[in-house]
Amino acid sequence: MSVRHPLMVVGIEDRNLIVFNLQNPQMEYERLISPLKYQIRCVAAFSDQQGFLAGSIEERVGVHHLDDARSSKNLLLNSTEKVVTYILSTLLGSIMYITLLQLLDLTDSEVKGNPGAGSTGRR
């Protein structure tokens, strides 16, 4: 679960995601099936409340925008796409960049091309 008021994103069984608008929490804003192939491990709402990231046990990350006009920017990322995470850092801001690195189990130094420095050792 991830909350950026008024957005709340909840990952549930069978790769389902429920999005709530906390200004009307009794009603689901949107229910969708994750484009990820396997079980959802974590979710993180964008700081601008316009979408979220979902990470799975297969080490992939889905970037999902709630606005249909921005749906062309939805992405599925493999954890080896380190260059894409660096580009996304400029689009998503520093908070979402750190969250994306955590979802991909990377460090900032690995993305910038220095794989040994600051590595968590969890590979």
N, C-alpha and C positions, 0 to 999 in steps of 0.2 A: 504494500500500500504506500502511496505517496500523496502528500497534500501540499498544494500551493493555493491558498485561499483565493477564489472560491472553487478551485478544481481539486477533485480527489479521484485518483485512479487506483482501482483494486484489481489485483490479479487473483483469479479463482481457478478451480479445477478445469481440466480439459482445455487448457490454453485460452480460456475466456477472460475477458477484461471488462470491467464495468466502470464507467466514468460517471461521476456525480457532480452536479453543481450544488455546492454547499449552501447556496442561497435558497434552494428548494431540495433539501436532502432526502425527502420521502420518495422522490421520483428519480429513476435512473435517467441520466442525460443521454447516455449511449451505451450499448452493449455490443461488443464485437469479439470476434475470434482473432487471436494473435496470428500474424503472418509467419511467426516463427514455427519451426517444425516440431519442437519438443516443449516440455514443461517450462513455464515462466519461472525464473529465479528471482527477479526483482524488477521493480518499476520506478521511474523517476519522472515527476511532472516538470515541464519546462517552467522556468522562472517567469515567463510572460503568460502562463496559463493557456497557451494555445495548442498544447500537445504534450506528448510524453515519450520516454524511452522505455523499452521493455527488453530485458536480458533473459536469455534462456540457458538451460543446462548444457546446450550444445555450443556455448561460447559465441553466440550470435546476438546482435542487438538490432531491434527494430525501432526506427524513428517514425512516430505517427503524429500527424497534425490533425486536429479536430475539425478545422475549417475545410470544407470541401474545395475551396479555391486554392488552398495550399497543399492539397493531397498529392500533387505532382512531386512534392518535396519529400514524400515518405520514402524511407530507405530501409534496406536490410543490409547489415554490415557483418562481415566475418571478422573475427578478432585479429586476423593478420592484416587487416586494412588500416594500418597505423597512420598512413598519410591522410586518409579520409578523416580520422579522428582529429588530426591536427587542423585540417581545414574547417571541420565542424566547430572547433574551439572558437573560431572567429565569428561564426554564425550564432552559436548558442550562448556565448558568454562564459566567463570563468567558472561559475558555479556548475553549469551544466557540463562543461568540459571535464571538470574533476569527477562529476558523477559518471560521465561516459567512460572515463579512464577506469573507474572502479568497476563498472559493469564489464569492461573488457579485460580486467585484471592486468592493467598496464600501469606504468609510471610515466610521468612527464618526460623524463630523460630517455626512456625507451622510444617514445614517439618522436622525439627530436633527433634520434639517430645515435644515441649512446646507450646501447642495450645493457651494459653492465652496471652503470651508475644508478643507484637508488632502486634497484630491482628488489621486489618482494621475495623472490625465490620460489614463488608458487607457480610453477609451470608443469 
